[in-house]
Amino acid sequence: MAELNEIIHQTVRLRIVSSLAVLDADARVDFTYLKNLLKLSDGNLGAHLLKLEEAGYLVQDKTFVDRKPRTYLHLTAEGRTAFQQHVAALKEILGGGESG
């Protein structure tokens, strides 16, 4: 049986990763956009992003736009794979996945 990914399985992180996984592999999302989309505070989102980044699942690109700091986010290839495996484990638990 496939196992759930404990890092991704946490509710907020699952919402973050699933929001980023639907984008093209080279797409980046602005921190503020994601914060508003998921209705999270700066601190809450930041803490979960750090956990995902430490796992190697996410990259935060920090830059300046018009002299204001901006943070752009995207999943790594490892993050996309981990998410796909997590979804496969969920499907298997629910009886909709193929067992090996």
N, C-alpha and C positions, 0 to 999 in steps of 0.2 A: 504494500500500500504506500502510495506517495505521502510525504510528510508536509505539513503546513510550515511555511517559513515564519518563524516567531517574530522576526523583525518586521516583516511586511504585514503580518496578521493583525497587529494592533490597529484599532479602528481608524485613527487619524492617518497613520502611515499608509494603510490600505487605500484610503481616499486620495492621498497625495500621489501614490504610485499609479493608481488606476487613472487618475487625471492626466498624468504625464505619459502613460503607456499608450494612450490612444493617439498621441501625436506622432508625426514622422520622427524617425530616429535622430535626425539632425535639428529638430525644432527645439527652441528654448522658450521658456515661459517666464515672465516677470514675477518676482516675489509678490508684489502687491496684487497682481491679477489673481494669482493662486490663493492668496490670503482672502481676498474678497469672494472668490468662487466657493471656497470651502467654509467661509464665515468663521475664520480663526483669528486670534490675536497675533500680533507680531511675535511675541515670546513663545506662544504655543507652537506656531508654525516653525519658528527658528529651531526650537528644541528637537522637533521631529525631523527636520531637514538634516540637522547635525547627525542624528542617529543613522539616517539613511546614507549620509555621506561617509561616515565612519565605516559602514558596512561595504562601501564601494559601489553602492547602487545609484548614487546621485552625484552630480557635480554642480557646485555653485560658482558661477562666474561673476565676480564683482568688478564693476567698472563705474565710470562716471558719464552721465549724459547731461549736457548743459550744466556742468559743475555740480551736479547732484549725484549722490551714490545710487547705483542701481544694481540689483542682483538678479541674474538670470539663472534658471534652473533647467537641467535636463537629466534624463536617466542615462546611465552608462549601459553598455551592452550586457554587462553582468546584472544590472538592475532589471533590464528587460527580460533576461532569461529567468531570473529569480521570480519575477512576477508571473511569467508564463507557467513556471513549475508550480507556483502557489495556486494559480487558477486551476491547473490540471488536478492538483490534490483536492481542491474544493469539489470539482466535478466528480472525482472518484468517490469522495465521501457521500455525495448526493446521489450516486448511482448513475451518473451520466457520463463517466469517463471510461476509457478502456483500461481494463486491468491487464497486467503483464505477466 
